[in-house]
Amino acid sequence: MSDLGRVLVLAGGLSHERDVSLRSGRRVADALRSVGVEVEQRDVDASLVERLRNDPPDAVFPVLHGVTGEDGALRQVLDLYRVPYVGADAEACRTAFDKPVAATMVTSAGLHTPPSVVLGHDTFRELGAAALMEAVIGQIGLPLVVKPARGGSALGASIVRAADELPSAMVNCYAYGPVALIERYVDGVEVAVTVVDTGDGPRALPAVEIRPDSGFYDYEARYTAGATQFVVPARLEASVAQACAAAAVTAHTALGLRDLSRSDLVVDADGVPWFLEVNVAPGMTETSLVPLAAEAAGIELGVLCRDLLAAAAAR
């Protein structure tokens, strides 16, 4: 058995990504058991605080996606009870989860980010939606991407290629959050780069190239087996692959993240990586990218999760 003691995998929650989180949790728990770690998987509910107070685990692996898992609130609770956990602390999560704020910070660190506009639902409605949409297209151009400023799994996200598609894209976006991020669409090769740090500094795993059959890596393309082709390592020139790895590590560091993150990038025709967003609790399902990257790096998923927990417990 592992010397980690008792580990708690937290999955589920009440966000739109609950089902994905439960699948991620099962995958992590099974991987940890395969390397001899004593694991309990549980949902996040009203009994969690009592458990943390009266029978705290030795370490926690949070695998909650969306607001409840990535906005820092849960990690703040774990900090209150001094329970060590894998991943960024509450403050860093709040920064990274807000896509416009994260983009500003990584741009300051030297990364390329698409030109964008941020519009709250109230502003959009009260100041005249039609005029604002015309101004947005005038500034950013077409095509563009509309997505919630806070959220994951591409829920509420749309590619807009014609002006008459923008109204429905905005309505769809606001169904998942009160603030919309509208950014220029960057045409190119979409890749995801996982960054891990098990105690010897952050390092990038091989980039995963994402090729959705639909042409857009939306929720269905992410979590439907066979809907997306993944190529790992990504088919990039060595210098470009190195630039993607450096960009992901830069984002991880600039945002104050730790242990584990996944940056989503697009490589344009000139080989320049553009930062789109970062995930502080990336998916760990059968179709998720972190396990694929670990496998390509020759790292068993259970070993990686165990080492991340060991690093967290040592803090």
FENMO-V102490 format. One record per pair of residues at least 6 apart in sequence whose ideal C-beta (glycine too) atoms are under 7 Angstrom apart, sorted by the first residue. I is the first residue (numbers start at 1). J is the second residue. D is the distance in whole Angstrom. If there is no record, write none. Layout:
I:J:D ; I:J:D
//
This chain:
1:36:5 ; 1:38:6 ; 2:35:7 ; 2:36:5 ; 2:37:4 ; 2:306:6 ; 4:37:6 ; 4:58:6 ; 4:59:6 ; 4:306:7 ; 4:309:6 ; 4:310:6 ; 4:313:6 ; 5:58:3 ; 6:38:5 ; 6:40:7 ; 6:57:5 ; 6:58:5 ; 7:32:6 ; 7:37:5 ; 7:38:6 ; 7:39:5 ; 7:57:6 ; 7:58:7 ; 7:59:5 ; 7:61:6 ; 7:309:6 ; 8:40:5 ; 8:42:7 ; 8:57:4 ; 8:60:5 ; 9:25:5 ; 9:28:5 ; 9:29:5 ; 9:39:6 ; 9:41:4 ; 9:61:5 ; 9:63:6 ; 10:42:7 ; 10:44:6 ; 10:60:6 ; 10:62:5 ; 10:63:7 ; 10:64:6 ; 11:21:5 ; 11:22:5 ; 11:24:6 ; 11:25:2 ; 11:41:6 ; 11:43:7 ; 11:63:5 ; 11:64:6 ; 12:18:6 ; 12:21:6 ; 12:22:5 ; 12:25:7 ; 12:43:4 ; 12:44:6 ; 12:64:7 ; 13:21:6 ; 13:44:5 ; 13:64:5 ; 13:68:4 ; 13:69:6 ; 14:68:6 ; 15:65:7 ; 15:66:3 ; 15:67:5 ; 15:68:5 ; 15:69:7 ; 16:66:6 ; 16:155:5 ; 16:176:7 ; 17:65:4 ; 17:66:4 ; 17:152:6 ; 17:153:5 ; 20:65:6 ; 20:153:6 ; 20:223:6 ; 20:283:6 ; 20:285:6 ; 21:63:6 ; 21:64:5 ; 21:65:5 ; 21:69:7 ; 23:285:4 ; 24:63:4 ; 24:283:5 ; 24:284:4 ; 24:285:5 ; 24:288:7 ; 25:41:5 ; 25:63:5 ; 26:41:7 ; 27:284:5 ; 27:285:6 ; 27:286:7 ; 28:61:6 ; 28:63:5 ; 28:284:5 ; 28:305:6 ; 29:39:5 ; 29:41:4 ; 31:301:4 ; 31:302:4 ; 31:305:5 ; 32:39:5 ; 32:302:6 ; 32:305:5 ; 32:306:6 ; 33:39:5 ; 34:302:4 ; 35:302:4 ; 35:303:6 ; 35:306:5 ; 37:306:6 ; 44:64:6 ; 44:68:7 ; 44:74:7 ; 49:77:7 ; 52:81:4 ; 52:83:6 ; 53:81:6 ; 56:81:6 ; 56:83:5 ; 57:83:7 ; 58:313:6 ; 59:84:5 ; 59:85:7 ; 59:309:5 ; 59:312:5 ; 59:313:5 ; 60:78:6 ; 60:83:6 ; 60:85:4 ; 61:86:5 ; 61:305:6 ; 61:309:6 ; 62:69:6 ; 62:74:6 ; 62:75:7 ; 62:85:6 ; 62:86:7 ; 62:87:6 ; 62:281:6 ; 63:281:6 ; 63:284:6 ; 64:74:6 ; 64:281:6 ; 65:152:5 ; 65:153:7 ; 65:281:6 ; 65:283:7 ; 66:151:6 ; 66:152:5 ; 67:150:7 ; 68:74:6 ; 69:281:5 ; 70:93:6 ; 70:97:5 ; 70:152:7 ; 70:280:5 ; 70:281:5 ; 71:93:6 ; 71:94:6 ; 71:97:5 ; 72:90:4 ; 72:91:7 ; 72:93:4 ; 72:94:4 ; 75:85:6 ; 75:89:6 ; 75:90:4 ; 75:93:6 ; 76:90:4 ; 78:85:5 ; 79:89:7 ; 79:90:6 ; 84:312:5 ; 84:313:5 ; 84:315:6 ; 85:312:6 ; 86:259:5 ; 86:260:6 ; 86:308:5 ; 86:309:6 ; 86:312:5 ; 87:258:7 ; 87:259:5 ; 87:260:6 ; 87:280:6 ; 87:281:6 ; 88:96:7 ; 88:256:7 ; 88:257:4 ; 88:258:6 ; 88:280:5 ; 92:255:6 ; 92:256:4 ; 92:257:5 ; 93:280:5 ; 95:101:6 ; 95:102:6 ; 95:105:7 ; 95:255:6 ; 95:256:7 ; 96:102:5 ; 96:255:5 ; 96:257:6 ; 96:278:5 ; 96:280:5 ; 97:150:6 ; 97:280:7 ; 98:149:6 ; 98:150:6 ; 99:149:5 ; 99:150:7 ; 99:181:5 ; 99:277:5 ; 100:116:7 ; 100:118:5 ; 100:149:6 ; 100:181:6 ; 102:255:6 ; 102:277:7 ; 102:278:6 ; 103:113:4 ; 103:116:7 ; 105:254:5 ; 105:255:6 ; 106:113:6 ; 106:250:7 ; 106:251:5 ; 106:254:5 ; 106:275:5 ; 107:113:5 ; 109:250:5 ; 109:254:4 ; 110:250:7 ; 111:247:6 ; 111:250:6 ; 111:251:6 ; 111:275:5 ; 112:272:6 ; 112:273:7 ; 112:274:5 ; 112:275:7 ; 113:274:7 ; 113:275:5 ; 114:183:4 ; 114:184:4 ; 114:186:5 ; 114:274:6 ; 115:140:6 ; 115:183:7 ; 115:184:5 ; 116:181:6 ; 116:182:6 ; 116:183:4 ; 117:136:5 ; 117:139:7 ; 117:140:6 ; 117:182:5 ; 118:149:6 ; 118:179:6 ; 118:181:6 ; 119:132:7 ; 119:180:5 ; 119:182:7 ; 120:178:6 ; 120:179:5 ; 121:174:5 ; 121:178:5 ; 124:132:6 ; 124:170:7 ; 133:166:5 ; 133:167:7 ; 136:182:6 ; 137:163:6 ; 137:166:7 ; 140:182:7 ; 140:184:5 ; 141:184:6 ; 142:160:7 ; 142:161:6 ; 142:162:7 ; 142:163:7 ; 143:159:6 ; 143:160:6 ; 143:161:4 ; 143:185:4 ; 144:160:5 ; 144:182:6 ; 144:183:6 ; 144:184:6 ; 144:185:5 ; 145:157:7 ; 145:159:6 ; 145:183:5 ; 145:185:5 ; 146:157:7 ; 146:158:5 ; 146:160:6 ; 146:169:4 ; 146:170:6 ; 146:173:5 ; 146:180:6 ; 146:182:5 ; 147:156:6 ; 147:157:4 ; 147:173:6 ; 147:181:6 ; 148:156:5 ; 148:173:6 ; 148:176:5 ; 148:177:4 ; 148:179:7 ; 148:180:7 ; 149:177:6 ; 149:179:4 ; 149:180:7 ; 149:181:5 ; 150:177:6 ; 150:179:7 ; 151:176:6 ; 151:177:5 ; 152:279:6 ; 153:219:5 ; 153:222:6 ; 154:217:6 ; 154:218:5 ; 154:219:5 ; 154:222:6 ; 155:176:5 ; 155:219:6 ; 156:172:6 ; 156:173:5 ; 156:175:6 ; 156:176:3 ; 156:177:7 ; 157:218:6 ; 158:169:4 ; 158:172:6 ; 159:185:6 ; 159:216:6 ; 160:166:5 ; 160:169:5 ; 170:180:6 ; 173:180:5 ; 174:180:6 ; 186:266:4 ; 186:268:6 ; 186:274:5 ; 187:268:7 ; 188:266:5 ; 188:267:5 ; 188:268:4 ; 188:269:6 ; 189:209:6 ; 189:234:7 ; 189:266:7 ; 189:267:5 ; 190:210:4 ; 190:217:6 ; 190:266:5 ; 191:207:4 ; 191:208:6 ; 191:209:5 ; 191:210:7 ; 191:234:5 ; 191:244:6 ; 191:265:5 ; 191:267:6 ; 192:207:7 ; 192:208:5 ; 192:210:6 ; 192:262:6 ; 192:264:5 ; 192:289:4 ; 193:204:5 ; 193:207:5 ; 193:244:5 ; 193:245:6 ; 193:248:4 ; 193:262:7 ; 193:263:5 ; 193:265:6 ; 194:205:4 ; 194:262:5 ; 194:282:7 ; 194:289:7 ; 194:290:5 ; 194:293:4 ; 195:202:5 ; 195:203:7 ; 195:204:5 ; 195:248:5 ; 195:249:6 ; 195:252:4 ; 195:261:5 ; 196:203:6 ; 196:205:6 ; 196:260:6 ; 196:304:7 ; 197:258:6 ; 197:259:6 ; 198:307:4 ; 198:308:6 ; 198:311:5 ; 199:311:5 ; 202:249:5 ; 202:252:5 ; 202:253:7 ; 204:245:4 ; 204:248:5 ; 204:249:6 ; 205:293:4 ; 205:294:6 ; 205:296:7 ; 205:297:5 ; 206:232:6 ; 206:233:4 ; 206:293:6 ; 206:296:4 ; 206:297:6 ; 207:233:6 ; 207:234:4 ; 207:236:7 ; 207:241:6 ; 207:244:5 ; 207:245:7 ; 208:230:5 ; 208:232:5 ; 208:234:6 ; 208:289:5 ; 208:292:5 ; 208:293:6 ; 209:230:7 ; 209:231:4 ; 209:232:7 ; 209:234:4 ; 209:235:6 ; 210:217:5 ; 210:228:6 ; 210:230:6 ; 211:228:7 ; 211:229:4 ; 211:231:7 ; 212:221:4 ; 212:227:7 ; 212:228:4 ; 213:227:6 ; 213:228:7 ; 214:221:6 ; 217:228:7 ; 220:227:6 ; 221:227:5 ; 221:228:5 ; 222:287:7 ; 223:285:7 ; 223:287:6 ; 225:286:7 ; 225:287:6 ; 230:292:6 ; 232:292:5 ; 232:293:6 ; 232:296:4 ; 233:241:7 ; 233:296:6 ; 234:241:7 ; 236:244:7 ; 236:267:7 ; 237:271:7 ; 240:267:6 ; 240:271:4 ; 243:273:5 ; 244:265:6 ; 244:267:7 ; 244:273:5 ; 247:263:7 ; 247:265:6 ; 247:273:5 ; 247:275:6 ; 248:263:4 ; 251:263:5 ; 251:275:6 ; 251:278:5 ; 252:261:5 ; 255:278:6 ; 257:280:6 ; 259:308:5 ; 259:311:6 ; 259:312:6 ; 260:308:6 ; 261:278:6 ; 261:279:6 ; 261:280:6 ; 262:278:7 ; 262:279:5 ; 262:282:4 ; 262:289:6 ; 262:290:6 ; 263:275:6 ; 263:278:5 ; 264:276:5 ; 264:277:5 ; 265:273:5 ; 265:274:6 ; 265:275:6 ; 265:276:6 ; 266:274:5 ; 266:276:6 ; 267:273:5 ; 268:274:6 ; 282:288:7 ; 282:289:7 ; 282:290:5 ; 284:290:6 ; 284:291:6 ; 291:301:5 ; 294:301:5 ; 294:304:5
//
